[in-house]
């Protein structure tokens, strides 16, 4: 007995000695940042009721202390930025740390009452993440941890649940394929907008995504995150009434696509099918504390639906899985409908105020303002920022800071924050600012924050670069209240050509708010500064992005000069200006080719790599090409409103897609002008205008829009399989300088 006791004591002492050196999830994260980095830090997790992190020093090791792995991750990120001058974000998730880290000379503590920090929009999983593998997902989960996210949406592999469920309901594999969308369009199927488009998915995809989701969930939970799984909101195939005898009416069309139907909660089989869904979800991915559901998303009110009963049944189905579970719902347009959520208990619902920096619903001034906010329900202050994963500098710095301040002063404060972008991997400055707001006790100005951001991002002081960022902060990153545009000013290069081009997509609601001269001046200042400090990953990325924006803005002016020449019938000036516009487009293509993030091959190669056979690789590539161009079929492209919604200023796409459209258009205008210099056919013995009225002839005398079958030009590109490399080419600094000279001097 004494021997066993001594052995037990010896084991306990050994455990106490080993424990401090055992790897933590943050140690593993540090090793992914830089091999050997974990030895330079001491990670301490301690209990505390309020979320916090502390920075301290012990010998040559930096101490990062907090009450959860995520909070420690925030502290680590804070140290790297503001003590070591190392900024980690999408364009740089790996860095070489100094051999000896800068010491923390004075203990630093930050805490927050905003305990829930959410990430992702359903659209993010298609516009940015459609073809990500585990290596890319590891980086994203590290990004989440470093930026404080502990409540990430996790919907990868939802299609696997639905496939199993539908097969059990008697659907065939072919019928399942006709219902579930393709990989680049799964988000809109999941949101009940469409079914089948882009499919059918190959069997290998289901196996791939199921495994990937399990890896994602495992890593998230290791870091103390609470993944938000997709719940059941009543969606069924549009033929469920005939196929299964369910009380589910025809949901109609969405931008020309057949929508799935919604099973009414009064249907006697509602509980059965909801339970079948949750059983499959739980079997594959386990239970969750949070489930995301957005019933009746972007749909008109329907007098035949009892919304209160629908909410009750959906909540009850979720609670049967986990009585403690919380329903996460998007605050977007008509949702959540008050009649559905008002009867619910406080604590059972968490509302994402999806567009808090522009169109808040929580009670702040806005076109979507709800005077009573979300009443008894908890809600999150969210940054939407980006739509369609479009490329472009954009932000609402003053609005974000002001609305966040209003939220913190409101009668019902938010329970946290959320990143709800449709596309990620852009405008890191805005996400960095948002991520810090919960941890700052005092309100700050964008000017003082930008000064610190410049030093953190580049690890060096540069008056020119700071001046460039301050200028951008006053202009393009300060979209004012009342301007409700969705995302960045869209590049003139990316729109279907016409005599009156403004925005590229149908729904962007663009409205001018900054001068094109401001981005050109910022690009010039940034270029001057970039020549004087060591080139780094972040510096090069921003040099390319800011120069890209300046060139796109100047190209918009060049477009107007060109069209003015056409309307003035100055053929020689038109030829010259059209040629200059096309040269600017090709210069943009060359500049963006210097960075992997701005290359089309970065997107298409990831898609191709998902395939296990030649046919699968071509299928995935087609999905990738269609999403960023026509989005759908001819009806969708010409009438439905989604064409170019996910347009991208990317190398390869500019050269082979957008250039072809603009060259075709300018050639057609030139041909029309040249034809008008020739004798009228009717004066040579009759013609098409011989019997027209004077009013009709007056109309014909004005500049005429040329008629081009754009879809006939666009669709063939989506069907090609020419290779686009993801490998960067060229010297960014040299090309940026050449572009600035071209803009200013025409050469």
MARNU-438235 format. One line per 4 residues: number of its first residue (from 1); their letters; for each residue x, y, z of C-alpha. Coordinates in steps of 0.1 Angstrom, whole numbers, plus 5000, padded with zeros to 4 digits. Example, Ala and Ser with C-alpha at 12.3 -4.5 7.8 and 13.67 -1.06 7.14 Angstrom:
2
1	AS	5123,4955,5078  5137,4989,5071
END
This chain:
747
1	XXXX	5000,5000,5000  5028,5024,5010  5046,5015,4978  5015,5024,4957
5	XXXX	5012,5056,4976  5048,5066,4969  5044,5057,4932  5012,5078,4931
9	XXXX	5031,5108,4947  5060,5103,4924  5037,5104,4893  5019,5135,4906
13	XXXX	5052,5153,4912  5064,5143,4877  5031,5156,4862  5036,5189,4880
17	XXXX	5071,5192,4866  5061,5183,4830  5029,5204,4829  5045,5238,4823
21	XXXX	5065,5225,4793  5036,5207,4777  5025,5222,4744  4993,5243,4745
25	XXXX	4972,5250,4714  4988,5285,4714  5022,5269,4713  5011,5249,4682
29	XXXX	4998,5281,4666  5031,5298,4673  5050,5270,4656  5028,5274,4625
33	XXXX	5037,5311,4625  5074,5305,4628  5092,5272,4637  5107,5275,4672
37	XXXX	5086,5306,4681  5069,5288,4710  5102,5287,4729  5102,5325,4730
41	XXXX	5069,5328,4748  5054,5316,4781  5017,5309,4778  4996,5310,4809
45	XXXX	4959,5302,4810  4941,5312,4843  4905,5314,4854  4886,5347,4854
49	XXXX	4850,5357,4851  4857,5385,4826  4875,5379,4794  4911,5394,4795
53	XXXX	4946,5391,4783  4979,5403,4799  5013,5408,4785  5043,5404,4808
57	XXXX	5079,5394,4809  5098,5366,4825  5135,5366,4817  5139,5366,4779
61	XXXX	5104,5351,4774  5073,5371,4768  5044,5360,4789  5009,5360,4774
65	XXXX	4982,5353,4799  4945,5350,4795  4914,5331,4806  4909,5312,4773
69	XXXX	4931,5301,4744  4913,5326,4721  4919,5355,4745  4955,5345,4748
73	XXXX	4956,5345,4710  4944,5381,4710  4971,5389,4735  4997,5372,4713
77	XXXX	4985,5392,4683  4985,5424,4703  5021,5418,4713  5033,5410,4678
81	XXXX	5016,5441,4664  5024,5467,4690  5056,5454,4705  5073,5435,4677
85	XXXX	5060,5453,4646  5047,5421,4631  5013,5421,4616  4996,5388,4607
89	XXXX	4966,5387,4585  4954,5370,4553  4982,5381,4531  5008,5371,4558
93	XXXX	5001,5344,4583  5037,5334,4587  5066,5356,4598  5102,5353,4610
97	XXXX	5103,5364,4646  5135,5381,4660  5159,5358,4678  5153,5378,4710
101	XXXX	5119,5393,4712  5114,5430,4723  5107,5428,4760  5074,5439,4776
105	XXXX	5088,5466,4799  5055,5471,4817  5027,5447,4824  4998,5454,4800
109	XXXX	4962,5442,4806  4931,5444,4784  4897,5430,4792  4862,5431,4777
113	XXXX	4826,5424,4785  4819,5415,4749  4822,5378,4754  4809,5366,4720
117	XXXX	4829,5373,4689  4814,5358,4658  4828,5352,4623  4815,5346,4588
121	XXXX	4785,5350,4565  4771,5321,4546  4783,5338,4514  4819,5337,4527
125	XXXX	4819,5299,4524  4813,5302,4486  4828,5336,4476  4861,5330,4495
129	XXXX	4863,5294,4509  4846,5273,4482  4878,5253,4474  4899,5257,4505
133	XXXX	4918,5226,4518  4929,5218,4553  4962,5238,4550  4942,5270,4541
137	XXXX	4916,5263,4568  4944,5260,4594  4956,5295,4586  4920,5308,4588
141	XXXX	4914,5293,4622  4947,5308,4634  4935,5341,4620  4902,5337,4640
145	XXXX	4921,5330,4672  4945,5359,4668  4915,5382,4662  4894,5371,4691
149	XXXX	4868,5350,4674  4852,5323,4696  4819,5318,4678  4827,5309,4642
153	XXXX	4800,5297,4617  4810,5262,4606  4789,5250,4577  4815,5231,4556
157	XXXX	4800,5197,4548  4764,5206,4553  4756,5190,4520  4768,5157,4534
161	XXXX	4740,5158,4560  4714,5167,4534  4725,5139,4510  4722,5113,4537
165	XXXX	4689,5127,4549  4673,5128,4514  4685,5093,4506  4667,5081,4537
169	XXXX	4636,5099,4526  4636,5079,4494  4653,5103,4470  4677,5088,4445
173	XXXX	4714,5099,4440  4703,5116,4408  4675,5135,4425  4699,5145,4453
177	XXXX	4723,5159,4427  4695,5179,4412  4687,5195,4445  4721,5203,4461
181	XXXX	4741,5231,4444  4776,5230,4430  4807,5239,4452  4808,5276,4442
185	XXXX	4771,5280,4449  4764,5261,4481  4759,5292,4502  4727,5302,4483
189	XXXX	4714,5267,4484  4720,5267,4521  4702,5300,4524  4671,5287,4506
193	XXXX	4677,5308,4475  4682,5282,4448  4686,5245,4442  4707,5224,4419
197	XXXX	4727,5252,4401  4763,5242,4396  4758,5206,4404  4756,5177,4407
201	XXXX	4784,5172,4431  4807,5142,4426  4807,5115,4453  4843,5123,4461
205	XXXX	4833,5159,4471  4811,5146,4499  4839,5124,4514  4863,5154,4511
209	XXXX	4841,5179,4528  4830,5155,4556  4866,5149,4566  4875,5186,4562
213	XXXX	4846,5196,4585  4857,5172,4612  4893,5186,4611  4879,5222,4613
217	XXXX	4856,5214,4642  4884,5196,4661  4908,5225,4658  4882,5251,4667
221	XXXX	4872,5232,4698  4909,5228,4708  4911,5266,4708  4880,5271,4730
225	XXXX	4858,5281,4702  4821,5273,4699  4814,5263,4663  4780,5274,4651
229	XXXX	4765,5245,4631  4737,5248,4605  4703,5241,4620  4671,5230,4603
233	XXXX	4649,5258,4591  4622,5238,4572  4638,5238,4538  4628,5209,4515
237	XXXX	4631,5203,4477  4606,5223,4457  4589,5190,4447  4584,5178,4483
241	XXXX	4546,5183,4481  4543,5158,4452  4573,5136,4462  4568,5133,4500
245	XXXX	4532,5146,4504  4544,5175,4526  4526,5208,4531  4552,5228,4513
249	XXXX	4541,5253,4487  4561,5264,4456  4586,5290,4468  4589,5306,4434
253	XXXX	4621,5319,4418  4652,5338,4430  4670,5357,4402  4657,5331,4378
257	XXXX	4666,5301,4399  4641,5276,4413  4640,5281,4451  4635,5252,4475
261	XXXX	4602,5250,4493  4596,5257,4530  4577,5230,4549  4550,5246,4570
265	XXXX	4554,5240,4607  4519,5227,4609  4527,5198,4587  4523,5165,4606
269	XXXX	4558,5153,4594  4577,5185,4604  4591,5171,4636  4600,5138,4619
273	XXXX	4620,5155,4592  4636,5180,4615  4647,5151,4638  4660,5132,4608
277	XXXX	4681,5162,4598  4696,5168,4633  4703,5131,4638  4724,5131,4606
281	XXXX	4741,5164,4616  4749,5150,4651  4761,5117,4638  4786,5134,4614
285	XXXX	4797,5164,4634  4784,5161,4670  4762,5185,4689  4766,5222,4692
289	XXXX	4758,5250,4716  4748,5273,4688  4728,5266,4656  4724,5290,4627
293	XXXX	4690,5292,4610  4676,5319,4587  4641,5308,4577  4622,5327,4550
297	XXXX	4655,5344,4540  4651,5373,4515  4614,5363,4508  4583,5384,4509
301	XXXX	4558,5381,4537  4534,5353,4532  4499,5356,4549  4495,5318,4548
305	XXXX	4525,5313,4572  4521,5314,4609  4555,5329,4617  4552,5326,4655
309	XXXX	4544,5289,4651  4572,5284,4627  4596,5300,4652  4583,5278,4680
313	XXXX	4587,5246,4660  4622,5254,4648  4633,5263,4683  4617,5231,4697
317	XXXX	4635,5209,4672  4668,5226,4680  4663,5223,4718  4656,5185,4714
321	XXXX	4692,5182,4703  4707,5203,4730  4684,5220,4756  4711,5247,4762
325	XXXX	4715,5255,4725  4711,5290,4712  4696,5299,4678  4718,5323,4658
329	XXXX	4699,5344,4632  4709,5371,4608  4695,5406,4611  4690,5413,4574
333	XXXX	4662,5431,4556  4629,5417,4569  4646,5391,4592  4642,5383,4620
337	XXXX	4605,5389,4617  4592,5403,4650  4561,5381,4649  4584,5350,4647
341	XXXX	4609,5360,4675  4590,5382,4699  4574,5353,4717  4608,5336,4723
345	XXXX	4625,5336,4757  4655,5358,4763  4687,5338,4760  4674,5314,4733
349	XXXX	4681,5337,4704  4712,5355,4693  4708,5381,4665  4736,5391,4642
353	XXXX	4731,5428,4634  4747,5421,4600  4755,5455,4586  4761,5475,4618
357	XXXX	4786,5499,4603  4761,5511,4576  4725,5499,4581  4722,5490,4618
361	XXXX	4689,5476,4631  4697,5478,4668  4683,5513,4672  4710,5535,4658
365	XXXX	4700,5559,4629  4697,5540,4597  4673,5532,4569  4668,5498,4586
369	XXXX	4665,5511,4621  4643,5492,4645  4632,5516,4673  4631,5488,4698
373	XXXX	4661,5470,4685  4658,5433,4691  4639,5437,4724  4647,5409,4749
377	XXXX	4672,5391,4726  4710,5392,4727  4726,5406,4696  4761,5412,4681
381	XXXX	4774,5444,4665  4787,5432,4631  4810,5444,4603  4798,5433,4569
385	XXXX	4823,5454,4549  4825,5433,4517  4800,5420,4492  4807,5394,4466
389	XXXX	4844,5392,4476  4849,5422,4452  4884,5437,4451  4887,5473,4462
393	XXXX	4897,5496,4490  4867,5505,4511  4856,5512,4546  4835,5533,4569
397	XXXX	4859,5541,4597  4840,5570,4612  4807,5553,4609  4821,5521,4624
401	XXXX	4836,5540,4654  4804,5561,4659  4780,5532,4656  4800,5511,4679
405	XXXX	4800,5539,4705  4762,5542,4701  4758,5504,4706  4778,5505,4738
409	XXXX	4756,5533,4751  4723,5517,4741  4699,5504,4766  4705,5468,4755
413	XXXX	4742,5466,4748  4756,5440,4723  4768,5407,4737  4797,5409,4713
417	XXXX	4809,5416,4678  4809,5398,4645  4827,5397,4612  4800,5390,4586
421	XXXX	4817,5397,4553  4805,5381,4522  4841,5378,4511  4873,5377,4531
425	XXXX	4910,5383,4523  4906,5420,4516  4909,5453,4534  4928,5439,4564
429	XXXX	4928,5474,4579  4891,5474,4586  4890,5440,4602  4920,5449,4623
433	XXXX	4902,5480,4636  4870,5460,4643  4889,5433,4661  4904,5457,4686
437	XXXX	4873,5476,4695  4861,5452,4722  4895,5454,4739  4899,5491,4741
441	XXXX	4885,5508,4772  4886,5543,4757  4871,5556,4724  4898,5564,4699
445	XXXX	4900,5584,4667  4908,5568,4634  4938,5592,4630  4956,5580,4662
449	XXXX	4947,5544,4654  4961,5546,4618  4994,5560,4631  4998,5529,4653
453	XXXX	4986,5506,4625  5013,5518,4601  5041,5510,4625  5025,5476,4634
457	XXXX	5019,5466,4598  5053,5474,4584  5075,5474,4614  5090,5507,4604
461	XXXX	5082,5544,4606  5076,5562,4573  5061,5598,4572  5051,5593,4535
465	XXXX	5033,5560,4542  5016,5574,4573  5004,5604,4552  4991,5580,4526
469	XXXX	4971,5561,4551  4958,5592,4568  4947,5604,4534  4930,5571,4526
473	XXXX	4913,5572,4561  4898,5606,4553  4886,5596,4518  4881,5561,4505
477	XXXX	4880,5545,4539  4855,5570,4552  4823,5563,4533  4798,5586,4550
481	XXXX	4765,5580,4567  4737,5581,4542  4758,5563,4515  4744,5528,4515
485	XXXX	4765,5512,4488  4774,5476,4492  4812,5472,4494  4838,5490,4474
489	XXXX	4836,5514,4444  4835,5488,4416  4862,5489,4390  4852,5503,4356
493	XXXX	4873,5475,4341  4849,5448,4355  4816,5461,4342  4799,5451,4309
497	XXXX	4806,5480,4286  4780,5506,4278  4777,5543,4271  4769,5549,4307
501	XXXX	4790,5526,4328  4790,5532,4366  4788,5501,4387  4798,5466,4376
505	XXXX	4771,5446,4394  4734,5451,4397  4730,5457,4434  4760,5476,4446
509	XXXX	4741,5509,4451  4773,5528,4444  4774,5565,4451  4804,5587,4447
513	XXXX	4820,5599,4479  4857,5604,4473  4878,5621,4446  4899,5599,4423
517	XXXX	4927,5623,4429  4929,5612,4465  4938,5576,4458  4963,5587,4432
521	XXXX	4980,5610,4457  4979,5582,4483  4995,5558,4458  5023,5583,4450
525	XXXX	5030,5589,4487  5030,5552,4494  5054,5545,4465  5078,5572,4478
529	XXXX	5077,5557,4513  5081,5521,4500  5114,5531,4483  5129,5542,4516
533	XXXX	5122,5513,4539  5129,5475,4535  5104,5457,4513  5082,5433,4532
537	XXXX	5052,5411,4525  5027,5436,4540  5044,5466,4523  5044,5449,4489
541	XXXX	5008,5438,4492  4996,5473,4502  5017,5489,4475  5000,5467,4449
545	XXXX	4965,5472,4463  4967,5510,4467  4983,5514,4432  4956,5491,4418
549	XXXX	4929,5513,4433  4945,5545,4420  4947,5530,4385  4911,5518,4386
553	XXXX	4899,5553,4396  4919,5570,4369  4906,5545,4344  4871,5556,4352
557	XXXX	4881,5591,4342  4897,5578,4311  4865,5559,4302  4845,5592,4304
561	XXXX	4870,5609,4281  4867,5581,4256  4829,5582,4256  4829,5620,4254
565	XXXX	4850,5617,4222  4825,5592,4208  4796,5615,4215  4815,5645,4201
569	XXXX	4823,5624,4170  4860,5630,4174  4872,5598,4158  4910,5603,4162
573	XXXX	4907,5613,4199  4884,5583,4204  4910,5560,4190  4937,5575,4211
577	XXXX	4917,5574,4244  4902,5540,4238  4937,5527,4233  4949,5544,4265
581	XXXX	4920,5528,4285  4929,5494,4272  4966,5499,4280  4956,5509,4316
585	XXXX	4936,5476,4318  4966,5456,4307  4989,5475,4331  4965,5466,4359
589	XXXX	4968,5429,4349  5006,5431,4350  5006,5448,4384  4983,5423,4400
593	XXXX	5003,5394,4386  5030,5403,4411  5009,5390,4441  4994,5355,4445
597	XXXX	4963,5370,4462  4954,5390,4430  4960,5362,4405  4931,5343,4389
601	XXXX	4952,5311,4392  4951,5313,4429  4913,5307,4426  4911,5283,4397
605	XXXX	4940,5261,4408  4924,5256,4442  4892,5245,4424  4911,5221,4401
609	XXXX	4929,5206,4430  4896,5194,4445  4891,5169,4417  4902,5133,4418
613	XXXX	4896,5127,4380  4900,5148,4349  4862,5152,4346  4860,5164,4383
617	XXXX	4888,5188,4378  4870,5204,4348  4838,5205,4367  4853,5223,4397
621	XXXX	4871,5248,4374  4838,5255,4356  4822,5263,4389  4851,5287,4398
625	XXXX	4849,5305,4364  4812,5309,4363  4808,5323,4398  4831,5353,4392
629	XXXX	4817,5361,4358  4782,5352,4346  4772,5337,4379  4745,5317,4362
633	XXXX	4730,5308,4328  4720,5333,4301  4688,5344,4319  4707,5350,4352
637	XXXX	4735,5368,4333  4712,5390,4312  4681,5394,4333  4685,5379,4368
641	XXXX	4708,5405,4382  4737,5384,4394  4762,5388,4365  4795,5402,4377
645	XXXX	4782,5403,4413  4814,5385,4423  4836,5403,4398  4873,5404,4406
649	XXXX	4902,5427,4396  4925,5397,4391  4955,5391,4368  4944,5367,4340
653	XXXX	4907,5377,4343  4915,5412,4334  4935,5402,4303  4914,5374,4290
657	XXXX	4878,5383,4300  4874,5420,4308  4898,5432,4281  4880,5412,4254
661	XXXX	4847,5428,4264  4861,5463,4263  4880,5458,4231  4849,5444,4214
665	XXXX	4829,5474,4226  4853,5501,4215  4858,5484,4181  4820,5483,4177
669	XXXX	4817,5521,4185  4846,5529,4161  4830,5508,4134  4797,5527,4139
673	XXXX	4815,5561,4137  4833,5551,4106  4801,5539,4090  4785,5573,4096
677	XXXX	4812,5589,4074  4800,5569,4044  4770,5578,4022  4735,5569,4035
681	XXXX	4722,5537,4018  4688,5554,4010  4705,5581,3990  4719,5553,3969
685	XXXX	4686,5538,3960  4667,5531,3992  4676,5516,4026  4664,5508,4061
689	XXXX	4657,5544,4070  4639,5554,4038  4604,5552,4053  4611,5564,4089
693	XXXX	4593,5593,4105  4611,5625,4113  4609,5616,4151  4625,5583,4144
697	XXXX	4652,5599,4123  4658,5624,4151  4664,5595,4175  4688,5578,4150
701	XXXX	4707,5610,4147  4718,5608,4184  4747,5585,4195  4734,5550,4195
705	XXXX	4743,5522,4219  4758,5493,4200  4741,5459,4204  4765,5431,4215
709	XXXX	4755,5396,4227  4777,5398,4257  4767,5363,4271  4779,5348,4238
713	XXXX	4813,5363,4245  4813,5355,4282  4801,5319,4283  4829,5304,4261
717	XXXX	4855,5317,4286  4837,5298,4314  4840,5266,4294  4877,5268,4287
721	XXXX	4905,5250,4305  4935,5271,4297  4960,5272,4326  4963,5301,4350
725	XXXX	4993,5300,4372  4991,5311,4409  5029,5319,4410  5037,5357,4412
729	XXXX	5056,5373,4384  5074,5406,4381  5086,5433,4404  5058,5451,4422
733	XXXX	5078,5483,4430  5090,5487,4394  5055,5482,4379  5039,5505,4404
737	XXXX	5063,5532,4395  5057,5527,4358  5019,5529,4364  5022,5562,4383
741	XXXX	5044,5576,4355  5019,5564,4329  4990,5581,4347  5009,5614,4352
745	XXX	5028,5615,4319  5012,5591,4296  5043,5568,4293
END
